[in-house]
Amino acid sequence: MRRGAHALARAGSVVASELRLEGGPVYLAGGSFESLPSLERAVRSELLAMLPRAAVEAVSEEPAMGAARLAMRLAWGV
């Protein structure tokens, strides 16, 4: 699990760095994090080591809702 957590965190940190979003927030979403709290803790720990300025949080709503909200803002300026 430790190697997997490191790999997930590394992927996230590379994306954040490429997008110049090292300060986060970084959201952890998906069934694996919900089913395996130890995985969530391990990935969070790894991410914070790689992105010390980032806020790492669990998703509080379905990701599709956030995407829909963003699409509305882009389409209608809402």
N, CA, C and O atoms as a Maestro MAE file, in Angstrom:
{
 s_m_m2io_version
 :::
 2.0.0
}

f_m_ct {
 s_m_title
 :::
 protein
 m_atom[312] {
  # First column is atom index #
  i_m_mmod_type
  r_m_x_coord
  r_m_y_coord
  r_m_z_coord
  i_m_residue_number
  s_m_chain_name
  s_m_pdb_residue_name
  s_m_pdb_atom_name
  i_m_atomic_number
  :::
  1 25 0.823 -1.176 0.000 1 A "MET " " N  " 7
  2 3 0.000 0.000 0.000 1 A "MET " " CA " 6
  3 2 0.875 1.250 0.000 1 A "MET " " C  " 6
  4 15 0.531 2.260 -0.614 1 A "MET " " O  " 8
  5 25 1.998 1.172 0.688 2 A "ARG " " N  " 7
  6 3 2.883 2.332 0.764 2 A "ARG " " CA " 6
  7 2 3.396 2.728 -0.629 2 A "ARG " " C  " 6
  8 15 3.442 3.911 -0.969 2 A "ARG " " O  " 8
  9 25 3.777 1.728 -1.424 3 A "ARG " " N  " 7
  10 3 4.262 2.031 -2.784 3 A "ARG " " CA " 6
  11 2 3.145 2.622 -3.641 3 A "ARG " " C  " 6
  12 15 3.376 3.559 -4.406 3 A "ARG " " O  " 8
  13 25 1.949 2.082 -3.514 4 A "GLY " " N  " 7
  14 3 0.814 2.604 -4.270 4 A "GLY " " CA " 6
  15 2 0.471 4.025 -3.864 4 A "GLY " " C  " 6
  16 15 0.189 4.868 -4.716 4 A "GLY " " O  " 8
  17 25 0.495 4.294 -2.564 5 A "ALA " " N  " 7
  18 3 0.221 5.646 -2.072 5 A "ALA " " CA " 6
  19 2 1.255 6.626 -2.596 5 A "ALA " " C  " 6
  20 15 0.930 7.748 -2.983 5 A "ALA " " O  " 8
  21 25 2.510 6.184 -2.602 6 A "HIS " " N  " 7
  22 3 3.576 7.048 -3.112 6 A "HIS " " CA " 6
  23 2 3.367 7.334 -4.596 6 A "HIS " " C  " 6
  24 15 3.525 8.472 -5.039 6 A "HIS " " O  " 8
  25 25 3.011 6.303 -5.364 7 A "ALA " " N  " 7
  26 3 2.797 6.484 -6.800 7 A "ALA " " CA " 6
  27 2 1.623 7.416 -7.077 7 A "ALA " " C  " 6
  28 15 1.713 8.270 -7.960 7 A "ALA " " O  " 8
  29 25 0.533 7.269 -6.347 8 A "LEU " " N  " 7
  30 3 -0.624 8.160 -6.523 8 A "LEU " " CA " 6
  31 2 -0.266 9.602 -6.170 8 A "LEU " " C  " 6
  32 15 -0.615 10.536 -6.892 8 A "LEU " " O  " 8
  33 25 0.430 9.767 -5.058 9 A "ALA " " N  " 7
  34 3 0.824 11.109 -4.637 9 A "ALA " " CA " 6
  35 2 1.795 11.724 -5.636 9 A "ALA " " C  " 6
  36 15 1.700 12.911 -5.946 9 A "ALA " " O  " 8
  37 25 2.712 10.935 -6.131 10 A "ARG " " N  " 7
  38 3 3.679 11.445 -7.118 10 A "ARG " " CA " 6
  39 2 2.954 11.916 -8.370 10 A "ARG " " C  " 6
  40 15 3.264 12.981 -8.902 10 A "ARG " " O  " 8
  41 25 1.991 11.133 -8.845 11 A "ALA " " N  " 7
  42 3 1.221 11.536 -10.023 11 A "ALA " " CA " 6
  43 2 0.488 12.853 -9.768 11 A "ALA " " C  " 6
  44 15 0.494 13.751 -10.610 11 A "ALA " " O  " 8
  45 25 -0.135 12.957 -8.608 12 A "GLY " " N  " 7
  46 3 -0.837 14.196 -8.260 12 A "GLY " " CA " 6
  47 2 0.096 15.383 -8.146 12 A "GLY " " C  " 6
  48 15 -0.249 16.485 -8.572 12 A "GLY " " O  " 8
  49 25 1.263 15.177 -7.583 13 A "SER " " N  " 7
  50 3 2.202 16.292 -7.417 13 A "SER " " CA " 6
  51 2 2.768 16.736 -8.761 13 A "SER " " C  " 6
  52 15 3.021 17.925 -8.959 13 A "SER " " O  " 8
  53 25 2.968 15.803 -9.683 14 A "VAL " " N  " 7
  54 3 3.450 16.176 -11.017 14 A "VAL " " CA " 6
  55 2 2.404 17.026 -11.731 14 A "VAL " " C  " 6
  56 15 2.736 18.047 -12.333 14 A "VAL " " O  " 8
  57 25 1.142 16.606 -11.665 15 A "VAL " " N  " 7
  58 3 0.065 17.381 -12.291 15 A "VAL " " CA " 6
  59 2 -0.021 18.769 -11.655 15 A "VAL " " C  " 6
  60 15 -0.100 19.771 -12.366 15 A "VAL " " O  " 8
  61 25 -0.006 18.833 -10.342 16 A "ALA " " N  " 7
  62 3 -0.082 20.123 -9.651 16 A "ALA " " CA " 6
  63 2 1.084 21.022 -10.042 16 A "ALA " " C  " 6
  64 15 0.893 22.219 -10.258 16 A "ALA " " O  " 8
  65 25 2.270 20.470 -10.135 17 A "SER " " N  " 7
  66 3 3.439 21.267 -10.518 17 A "SER " " CA " 6
  67 2 3.328 21.766 -11.950 17 A "SER " " C  " 6
  68 15 3.616 22.930 -12.229 17 A "SER " " O  " 8
  69 25 2.910 20.891 -12.857 18 A "GLU " " N  " 7
  70 3 2.763 21.287 -14.259 18 A "GLU " " CA " 6
  71 2 1.741 22.406 -14.429 18 A "GLU " " C  " 6
  72 15 1.901 23.281 -15.280 18 A "GLU " " O  " 8
  73 25 0.696 22.370 -13.615 19 A "LEU " " N  " 7
  74 3 -0.358 23.390 -13.688 19 A "LEU " " CA " 6
  75 2 -0.083 24.581 -12.780 19 A "LEU " " C  " 6
  76 15 -0.887 25.509 -12.692 19 A "LEU " " O  " 8
  77 25 1.058 24.542 -12.110 20 A "ARG " " N  " 7
  78 3 1.454 25.596 -11.164 20 A "ARG " " CA " 6
  79 2 0.411 25.782 -10.057 20 A "ARG " " C  " 6
  80 15 0.029 26.900 -9.713 20 A "ARG " " O  " 8
  81 25 -0.031 24.649 -9.516 21 A "LEU " " N  " 7
  82 3 -1.030 24.643 -8.453 21 A "LEU " " CA " 6
  83 2 -0.482 23.960 -7.205 21 A "LEU " " C  " 6
  84 15 -1.205 23.237 -6.519 21 A "LEU " " O  " 8
  85 25 0.791 24.191 -6.913 22 A "GLU " " N  " 7
  86 3 1.426 23.509 -5.789 22 A "GLU " " CA " 6
  87 2 0.790 23.838 -4.442 22 A "GLU " " C  " 6
  88 15 0.972 23.096 -3.477 22 A "GLU " " O  " 8
  89 25 0.047 24.939 -4.364 23 A "GLY " " N  " 7
  90 3 -0.599 25.326 -3.119 23 A "GLY " " CA " 6
  91 2 -1.953 24.675 -2.907 23 A "GLY " " C  " 6
  92 15 -2.613 24.911 -1.896 23 A "GLY " " O  " 8
  93 25 -2.363 23.858 -3.859 24 A "GLY " " N  " 7
  94 3 -3.605 23.114 -3.730 24 A "GLY " " CA " 6
  95 2 -4.818 23.972 -3.976 24 A "GLY " " C  " 6
  96 15 -4.690 25.053 -4.549 24 A "GLY " " O  " 8
  97 25 -5.967 23.543 -3.573 25 A "PRO " " N  " 7
  98 3 -6.216 22.323 -2.814 25 A "PRO " " CA " 6
  99 2 -6.130 21.074 -3.687 25 A "PRO " " C  " 6
  100 15 -6.317 21.125 -4.903 25 A "PRO " " O  " 8
  101 25 -5.844 19.968 -3.039 26 A "VAL " " N  " 7
  102 3 -5.837 18.664 -3.691 26 A "VAL " " CA " 6
  103 2 -6.954 17.858 -3.041 26 A "VAL " " C  " 6
  104 15 -6.989 17.696 -1.821 26 A "VAL " " O  " 8
  105 25 -7.857 17.360 -3.859 27 A "TYR " " N  " 7
  106 3 -8.990 16.611 -3.343 27 A "TYR " " CA " 6
  107 2 -8.811 15.122 -3.601 27 A "TYR " " C  " 6
  108 15 -8.458 14.713 -4.707 27 A "TYR " " O  " 8
  109 25 -9.053 14.329 -2.592 28 A "LEU " " N  " 7
  110 3 -8.990 12.874 -2.703 28 A "LEU " " CA " 6
  111 2 -10.410 12.358 -2.919 28 A "LEU " " C  " 6
  112 15 -11.291 12.574 -2.087 28 A "LEU " " O  " 8
  113 25 -10.622 11.678 -4.040 29 A "ALA " " N  " 7
  114 3 -11.962 11.200 -4.362 29 A "ALA " " CA " 6
  115 2 -11.897 9.763 -4.861 29 A "ALA " " C  " 6
  116 15 -10.913 9.346 -5.472 29 A "ALA " " O  " 8
  117 25 -12.943 9.026 -4.595 30 A "GLY " " N  " 7
  118 3 -13.048 7.678 -5.139 30 A "GLY " " CA " 6
  119 2 -13.294 6.635 -4.081 30 A "GLY " " C  " 6
  120 15 -13.047 6.842 -2.893 30 A "GLY " " O  " 8
  121 25 -13.780 5.525 -4.542 31 A "GLY " " N  " 7
  122 3 -14.143 4.426 -3.661 31 A "GLY " " CA " 6
  123 2 -12.977 3.856 -2.882 31 A "GLY " " C  " 6
  124 15 -13.146 3.395 -1.753 31 A "GLY " " O  " 8
  125 25 -11.792 3.884 -3.476 32 A "SER " " N  " 7
  126 3 -10.630 3.342 -2.756 32 A "SER " " CA " 6
  127 2 -10.358 4.125 -1.483 32 A "SER " " C  " 6
  128 15 -10.056 3.542 -0.442 32 A "SER " " O  " 8
  129 25 -10.463 5.440 -1.564 33 A "PHE " " N  " 7
  130 3 -10.225 6.260 -0.372 33 A "PHE " " CA " 6
  131 2 -11.342 6.083 0.655 33 A "PHE " " C  " 6
  132 15 -11.101 6.128 1.862 33 A "PHE " " O  " 8
  133 25 -12.567 5.882 0.162 34 A "GLU " " N  " 7
  134 3 -13.691 5.676 1.070 34 A "GLU " " CA " 6
  135 2 -13.621 4.316 1.747 34 A "GLU " " C  " 6
  136 15 -13.958 4.188 2.924 34 A "GLU " " O  " 8
  137 25 -13.185 3.300 1.009 35 A "SER " " N  " 7
  138 3 -13.137 1.937 1.546 35 A "SER " " CA " 6
  139 2 -11.893 1.647 2.377 35 A "SER " " C  " 6
  140 15 -11.916 0.802 3.272 35 A "SER " " O  " 8
  141 25 -10.823 2.346 2.078 36 A "LEU " " N  " 7
  142 3 -9.545 2.093 2.749 36 A "LEU " " CA " 6
  143 2 -9.011 3.365 3.389 36 A "LEU " " C  " 6
  144 15 -8.172 4.046 2.800 36 A "LEU " " O  " 8
  145 25 -9.482 3.695 4.582 37 A "PRO " " N  " 7
  146 3 -8.999 4.910 5.248 37 A "PRO " " CA " 6
  147 2 -7.474 4.952 5.377 37 A "PRO " " C  " 6
  148 15 -6.876 6.028 5.371 37 A "PRO " " O  " 8
  149 25 -6.852 3.782 5.494 38 A "SER " " N  " 7
  150 3 -5.389 3.764 5.596 38 A "SER " " CA " 6
  151 2 -4.747 4.238 4.297 38 A "SER " " C  " 6
  152 15 -3.683 4.855 4.330 38 A "SER " " O  " 8
  153 25 -5.373 3.961 3.152 39 A "LEU " " N  " 7
  154 3 -4.860 4.457 1.878 39 A "LEU " " CA " 6
  155 2 -4.990 5.973 1.818 39 A "LEU " " C  " 6
  156 15 -4.069 6.666 1.388 39 A "LEU " " O  " 8
  157 25 -6.137 6.482 2.251 40 A "GLU " " N  " 7
  158 3 -6.325 7.937 2.260 40 A "GLU " " CA " 6
  159 2 -5.256 8.606 3.129 40 A "GLU " " C  " 6
  160 15 -4.656 9.601 2.723 40 A "GLU " " O  " 8
  161 25 -5.023 8.061 4.311 41 A "ARG " " N  " 7
  162 3 -4.006 8.645 5.199 41 A "ARG " " CA " 6
  163 2 -2.620 8.602 4.570 41 A "ARG " " C  " 6
  164 15 -1.860 9.566 4.659 41 A "ARG " " O  " 8
  165 25 -2.296 7.479 3.932 42 A "ALA " " N  " 7
  166 3 -0.968 7.328 3.330 42 A "ALA " " CA " 6
  167 2 -0.781 8.293 2.151 42 A "ALA " " C  " 6
  168 15 0.268 8.922 2.019 42 A "ALA " " O  " 8
  169 25 -1.795 8.403 1.306 43 A "VAL " " N  " 7
  170 3 -1.693 9.317 0.158 43 A "VAL " " CA " 6
  171 2 -1.629 10.757 0.652 43 A "VAL " " C  " 6
  172 15 -0.843 11.553 0.138 43 A "VAL " " O  " 8
  173 25 -2.436 11.094 1.629 44 A "ARG " " N  " 7
  174 3 -2.423 12.452 2.195 44 A "ARG " " CA " 6
  175 2 -1.030 12.784 2.731 44 A "ARG " " C  " 6
  176 15 -0.503 13.866 2.472 44 A "ARG " " O  " 8
  177 25 -0.450 11.871 3.463 45 A "SER " " N  " 7
  178 3 0.875 12.078 4.034 45 A "SER " " CA " 6
  179 2 1.928 12.277 2.941 45 A "SER " " C  " 6
  180 15 2.762 13.178 3.025 45 A "SER " " O  " 8
  181 25 1.875 11.428 1.925 46 A "GLU " " N  " 7
  182 3 2.825 11.536 0.810 46 A "GLU " " CA " 6
  183 2 2.641 12.861 0.065 46 A "GLU " " C  " 6
  184 15 3.618 13.534 -0.264 46 A "GLU " " O  " 8
  185 25 1.387 13.229 -0.199 47 A "LEU " " N  " 7
  186 3 1.126 14.485 -0.905 47 A "LEU " " CA " 6
  187 2 1.648 15.683 -0.124 47 A "LEU " " C  " 6
  188 15 2.252 16.590 -0.697 47 A "LEU " " O  " 8
  189 25 1.417 15.683 1.173 48 A "LEU " " N  " 7
  190 3 1.877 16.812 1.982 48 A "LEU " " CA " 6
  191 2 3.399 16.888 2.035 48 A "LEU " " C  " 6
  192 15 3.962 17.976 2.158 48 A "LEU " " O  " 8
  193 25 4.066 15.740 1.942 49 A "ALA " " N  " 7
  194 3 5.527 15.744 1.883 49 A "ALA " " CA " 6
  195 2 6.009 16.318 0.548 49 A "ALA " " C  " 6
  196 15 7.023 17.013 0.494 49 A "ALA " " O  " 8
  197 25 5.278 16.023 -0.524 50 A "MET " " N  " 7
  198 3 5.668 16.486 -1.858 50 A "MET " " CA " 6
  199 2 5.194 17.899 -2.161 50 A "MET " " C  " 6
  200 15 5.849 18.641 -2.892 50 A "MET " " O  " 8
  201 25 4.048 18.266 -1.592 51 A "LEU " " N  " 7
  202 3 3.448 19.585 -1.819 51 A "LEU " " CA " 6
  203 2 3.141 20.217 -0.459 51 A "LEU " " C  " 6
  204 15 1.977 20.290 -0.065 51 A "LEU " " O  " 8
  205 25 4.153 20.669 0.252 52 A "PRO " " N  " 7
  206 3 3.945 21.123 1.632 52 A "PRO " " CA " 6
  207 2 2.995 22.315 1.790 52 A "PRO " " C  " 6
  208 15 2.465 22.532 2.879 52 A "PRO " " O  " 8
  209 25 2.773 23.087 0.727 53 A "ARG " " N  " 7
  210 3 1.862 24.239 0.824 53 A "ARG " " CA " 6
  211 2 0.426 23.873 0.484 53 A "ARG " " C  " 6
  212 15 -0.475 24.700 0.624 53 A "ARG " " O  " 8
  213 25 0.207 22.647 0.040 54 A "ALA " " N  " 7
  214 3 -1.125 22.243 -0.432 54 A "ALA " " CA " 6
  215 2 -2.043 21.873 0.728 54 A "ALA " " C  " 6
  216 15 -1.607 21.374 1.765 54 A "ALA " " O  " 8
  217 25 -3.315 22.134 0.516 55 A "ALA " " N  " 7
  218 3 -4.359 21.619 1.409 55 A "ALA " " CA " 6
  219 2 -4.858 20.335 0.763 55 A "ALA " " C  " 6
  220 15 -5.254 20.345 -0.403 55 A "ALA " " O  " 8
  221 25 -4.845 19.252 1.490 56 A "VAL " " N  " 7
  222 3 -5.299 17.955 0.976 56 A "VAL " " CA " 6
  223 2 -6.570 17.595 1.725 56 A "VAL " " C  " 6
  224 15 -6.569 17.486 2.951 56 A "VAL " " O  " 8
  225 25 -7.663 17.410 0.975 57 A "GLU " " N  " 7
  226 3 -8.962 17.182 1.594 57 A "GLU " " CA " 6
  227 2 -9.718 16.074 0.865 57 A "GLU " " C  " 6
  228 15 -9.478 15.809 -0.313 57 A "GLU " " O  " 8
  229 25 -10.613 15.447 1.573 58 A "ALA " " N  " 7
  230 3 -11.533 14.504 0.937 58 A "ALA " " CA " 6
  231 2 -12.608 15.301 0.211 58 A "ALA " " C  " 6
  232 15 -12.958 16.405 0.627 58 A "ALA " " O  " 8
  233 25 -13.121 14.748 -0.857 59 A "VAL " " N  " 7
  234 3 -14.187 15.413 -1.607 59 A "VAL " " CA " 6
  235 2 -15.450 15.415 -0.765 59 A "VAL " " C  " 6
  236 15 -15.814 14.397 -0.176 59 A "VAL " " O  " 8
  237 25 -16.119 16.566 -0.709 60 A "SER " " N  " 7
  238 3 -17.331 16.662 0.106 60 A "SER " " CA " 6
  239 2 -18.605 16.439 -0.696 60 A "SER " " C  " 6
  240 15 -19.683 16.297 -0.118 60 A "SER " " O  " 8
  241 25 -18.493 16.408 -2.029 61 A "GLU " " N  " 7
  242 3 -19.653 16.134 -2.874 61 A "GLU " " CA " 6
  243 2 -19.190 15.369 -4.106 61 A "GLU " " C  " 6
  244 15 -17.990 15.232 -4.343 61 A "GLU " " O  " 8
  245 25 -20.124 14.880 -4.876 62 A "GLU " " N  " 7
  246 3 -19.784 14.132 -6.078 62 A "GLU " " CA " 6
  247 2 -19.002 15.029 -7.043 62 A "GLU " " C  " 6
  248 15 -19.403 16.171 -7.270 62 A "GLU " " O  " 8
  249 25 -17.906 14.543 -7.610 63 A "PRO " " N  " 7
  250 3 -17.127 15.343 -8.553 63 A "PRO " " CA " 6
  251 2 -17.954 15.853 -9.734 63 A "PRO " " C  " 6
  252 15 -17.674 16.932 -10.256 63 A "PRO " " O  " 8
  253 25 -18.964 15.100 -10.163 64 A "ALA " " N  " 7
  254 3 -19.803 15.539 -11.278 64 A "ALA " " CA " 6
  255 2 -20.522 16.845 -10.951 64 A "ALA " " C  " 6
  256 15 -20.760 17.656 -11.845 64 A "ALA " " O  " 8
  257 25 -20.867 17.057 -9.692 65 A "MET " " N  " 7
  258 3 -21.534 18.305 -9.309 65 A "MET " " CA " 6
  259 2 -20.593 19.494 -9.486 65 A "MET " " C  " 6
  260 15 -20.999 20.551 -9.968 65 A "MET " " O  " 8
  261 25 -19.348 19.314 -9.098 66 A "GLY " " N  " 7
  262 3 -18.367 20.380 -9.292 66 A "GLY " " CA " 6
  263 2 -18.141 20.669 -10.760 66 A "GLY " " C  " 6
  264 15 -18.008 21.829 -11.152 66 A "GLY " " O  " 8
  265 25 -18.098 19.629 -11.578 67 A "ALA " " N  " 7
  266 3 -17.926 19.804 -13.022 67 A "ALA " " CA " 6
  267 2 -19.124 20.538 -13.618 67 A "ALA " " C  " 6
  268 15 -18.959 21.417 -14.465 67 A "ALA " " O  " 8
  269 25 -20.329 20.179 -13.177 68 A "ALA " " N  " 7
  270 3 -21.536 20.846 -13.672 68 A "ALA " " CA " 6
  271 2 -21.544 22.324 -13.271 68 A "ALA " " C  " 6
  272 15 -21.909 23.185 -14.071 68 A "ALA " " O  " 8
  273 25 -21.146 22.609 -12.049 69 A "ARG " " N  " 7
  274 3 -21.086 23.991 -11.578 69 A "ARG " " CA " 6
  275 2 -20.085 24.800 -12.401 69 A "ARG " " C  " 6
  276 15 -20.361 25.936 -12.786 69 A "ARG " " O  " 8
  277 25 -18.926 24.208 -12.666 70 A "LEU " " N  " 7
  278 3 -17.912 24.878 -13.478 70 A "LEU " " CA " 6
  279 2 -18.417 25.114 -14.891 70 A "LEU " " C  " 6
  280 15 -18.202 26.188 -15.453 70 A "LEU " " O  " 8
  281 25 -19.083 24.130 -15.472 71 A "ALA " " N  " 7
  282 3 -19.629 24.277 -16.825 71 A "ALA " " CA " 6
  283 2 -20.659 25.397 -16.879 71 A "ALA " " C  " 6
  284 15 -20.690 26.158 -17.846 71 A "ALA " " O  " 8
  285 25 -21.505 25.510 -15.855 72 A "MET " " N  " 7
  286 3 -22.496 26.584 -15.804 72 A "MET " " CA " 6
  287 2 -21.808 27.940 -15.758 72 A "MET " " C  " 6
  288 15 -22.198 28.867 -16.468 72 A "MET " " O  " 8
  289 25 -20.776 28.051 -14.915 73 A "ARG " " N  " 7
  290 3 -20.059 29.310 -14.812 73 A "ARG " " CA " 6
  291 2 -19.427 29.701 -16.150 73 A "ARG " " C  " 6
  292 15 -19.482 30.862 -16.556 73 A "ARG " " O  " 8
  293 25 -18.835 28.731 -16.819 74 A "LEU " " N  " 7
  294 3 -18.186 29.002 -18.096 74 A "LEU " " CA " 6
  295 2 -19.217 29.354 -19.174 74 A "LEU " " C  " 6
  296 15 -18.974 30.236 -19.998 74 A "LEU " " O  " 8
  297 25 -20.356 28.675 -19.172 75 A "ALA " " N  " 7
  298 3 -21.362 28.875 -20.200 75 A "ALA " " CA " 6
  299 2 -22.182 30.144 -19.970 75 A "ALA " " C  " 6
  300 15 -22.429 30.900 -20.910 75 A "ALA " " O  " 8
  301 25 -22.602 30.378 -18.737 76 A "TRP " " N  " 7
  302 3 -23.541 31.450 -18.465 76 A "TRP " " CA " 6
  303 2 -23.014 32.512 -17.503 76 A "TRP " " C  " 6
  304 15 -23.718 33.473 -17.193 76 A "TRP " " O  " 8
  305 25 -21.810 32.347 -17.043 77 A "GLY " " N  " 7
  306 3 -21.262 33.324 -16.096 77 A "GLY " " CA " 6
  307 2 -21.970 33.302 -14.754 77 A "GLY " " C  " 6
  308 15 -21.963 34.300 -14.034 77 A "GLY " " O  " 8
  309 25 -22.583 32.173 -14.405 78 A "VAL " " N  " 7
  310 3 -23.332 32.041 -13.154 78 A "VAL " " CA " 6
  311 2 -22.387 31.801 -12.007 78 A "VAL " " C  " 6
  312 15 -22.825 31.663 -10.865 78 A "VAL " " O  " 8
  :::
 }
 m_bond[311] {
  # First column is bond index #
  i_m_from
  i_m_to
  i_m_order
  :::
  1 1 2 1
  2 2 3 1
  3 3 4 2
  4 3 5 1
  5 5 6 1
  6 6 7 1
  7 7 8 2
  8 7 9 1
  9 9 10 1
  10 10 11 1
  11 11 12 2
  12 11 13 1
  13 13 14 1
  14 14 15 1
  15 15 16 2
  16 15 17 1
  17 17 18 1
  18 18 19 1
  19 19 20 2
  20 19 21 1
  21 21 22 1
  22 22 23 1
  23 23 24 2
  24 23 25 1
  25 25 26 1
  26 26 27 1
  27 27 28 2
  28 27 29 1
  29 29 30 1
  30 30 31 1
  31 31 32 2
  32 31 33 1
  33 33 34 1
  34 34 35 1
  35 35 36 2
  36 35 37 1
  37 37 38 1
  38 38 39 1
  39 39 40 2
  40 39 41 1
  41 41 42 1
  42 42 43 1
  43 43 44 2
  44 43 45 1
  45 45 46 1
  46 46 47 1
  47 47 48 2
  48 47 49 1
  49 49 50 1
  50 50 51 1
  51 51 52 2
  52 51 53 1
  53 53 54 1
  54 54 55 1
  55 55 56 2
  56 55 57 1
  57 57 58 1
  58 58 59 1
  59 59 60 2
  60 59 61 1
  61 61 62 1
  62 62 63 1
  63 63 64 2
  64 63 65 1
  65 65 66 1
  66 66 67 1
  67 67 68 2
  68 67 69 1
  69 69 70 1
  70 70 71 1
  71 71 72 2
  72 71 73 1
  73 73 74 1
  74 74 75 1
  75 75 76 2
  76 75 77 1
  77 77 78 1
  78 78 79 1
  79 79 80 2
  80 79 81 1
  81 81 82 1
  82 82 83 1
  83 83 84 2
  84 83 85 1
  85 85 86 1
  86 86 87 1
  87 87 88 2
  88 87 89 1
  89 89 90 1
  90 90 91 1
  91 91 92 2
  92 91 93 1
  93 93 94 1
  94 94 95 1
  95 95 96 2
  96 95 97 1
  97 97 98 1
  98 98 99 1
  99 99 100 2
  100 99 101 1
  101 101 102 1
  102 102 103 1
  103 103 104 2
  104 103 105 1
  105 105 106 1
  106 106 107 1
  107 107 108 2
  108 107 109 1
  109 109 110 1
  110 110 111 1
  111 111 112 2
  112 111 113 1
  113 113 114 1
  114 114 115 1
  115 115 116 2
  116 115 117 1
  117 117 118 1
  118 118 119 1
  119 119 120 2
  120 119 121 1
  121 121 122 1
  122 122 123 1
  123 123 124 2
  124 123 125 1
  125 125 126 1
  126 126 127 1
  127 127 128 2
  128 127 129 1
  129 129 130 1
  130 130 131 1
  131 131 132 2
  132 131 133 1
  133 133 134 1
  134 134 135 1
  135 135 136 2
  136 135 137 1
  137 137 138 1
  138 138 139 1
  139 139 140 2
  140 139 141 1
  141 141 142 1
  142 142 143 1
  143 143 144 2
  144 143 145 1
  145 145 146 1
  146 146 147 1
  147 147 148 2
  148 147 149 1
  149 149 150 1
  150 150 151 1
  151 151 152 2
  152 151 153 1
  153 153 154 1
  154 154 155 1
  155 155 156 2
  156 155 157 1
  157 157 158 1
  158 158 159 1
  159 159 160 2
  160 159 161 1
  161 161 162 1
  162 162 163 1
  163 163 164 2
  164 163 165 1
  165 165 166 1
  166 166 167 1
  167 167 168 2
  168 167 169 1
  169 169 170 1
  170 170 171 1
  171 171 172 2
  172 171 173 1
  173 173 174 1
  174 174 175 1
  175 175 176 2
  176 175 177 1
  177 177 178 1
  178 178 179 1
  179 179 180 2
  180 179 181 1
  181 181 182 1
  182 182 183 1
  183 183 184 2
  184 183 185 1
  185 185 186 1
  186 186 187 1
  187 187 188 2
  188 187 189 1
  189 189 190 1
  190 190 191 1
  191 191 192 2
  192 191 193 1
  193 193 194 1
  194 194 195 1
  195 195 196 2
  196 195 197 1
  197 197 198 1
  198 198 199 1
  199 199 200 2
  200 199 201 1
  201 201 202 1
  202 202 203 1
  203 203 204 2
  204 203 205 1
  205 205 206 1
  206 206 207 1
  207 207 208 2
  208 207 209 1
  209 209 210 1
  210 210 211 1
  211 211 212 2
  212 211 213 1
  213 213 214 1
  214 214 215 1
  215 215 216 2
  216 215 217 1
  217 217 218 1
  218 218 219 1
  219 219 220 2
  220 219 221 1
  221 221 222 1
  222 222 223 1
  223 223 224 2
  224 223 225 1
  225 225 226 1
  226 226 227 1
  227 227 228 2
  228 227 229 1
  229 229 230 1
  230 230 231 1
  231 231 232 2
  232 231 233 1
  233 233 234 1
  234 234 235 1
  235 235 236 2
  236 235 237 1
  237 237 238 1
  238 238 239 1
  239 239 240 2
  240 239 241 1
  241 241 242 1
  242 242 243 1
  243 243 244 2
  244 243 245 1
  245 245 246 1
  246 246 247 1
  247 247 248 2
  248 247 249 1
  249 249 250 1
  250 250 251 1
  251 251 252 2
  252 251 253 1
  253 253 254 1
  254 254 255 1
  255 255 256 2
  256 255 257 1
  257 257 258 1
  258 258 259 1
  259 259 260 2
  260 259 261 1
  261 261 262 1
  262 262 263 1
  263 263 264 2
  264 263 265 1
  265 265 266 1
  266 266 267 1
  267 267 268 2
  268 267 269 1
  269 269 270 1
  270 270 271 1
  271 271 272 2
  272 271 273 1
  273 273 274 1
  274 274 275 1
  275 275 276 2
  276 275 277 1
  277 277 278 1
  278 278 279 1
  279 279 280 2
  280 279 281 1
  281 281 282 1
  282 282 283 1
  283 283 284 2
  284 283 285 1
  285 285 286 1
  286 286 287 1
  287 287 288 2
  288 287 289 1
  289 289 290 1
  290 290 291 1
  291 291 292 2
  292 291 293 1
  293 293 294 1
  294 294 295 1
  295 295 296 2
  296 295 297 1
  297 297 298 1
  298 298 299 1
  299 299 300 2
  300 299 301 1
  301 301 302 1
  302 302 303 1
  303 303 304 2
  304 303 305 1
  305 305 306 1
  306 306 307 1
  307 307 308 2
  308 307 309 1
  309 309 310 1
  310 310 311 1
  311 311 312 2
  :::
 }
}
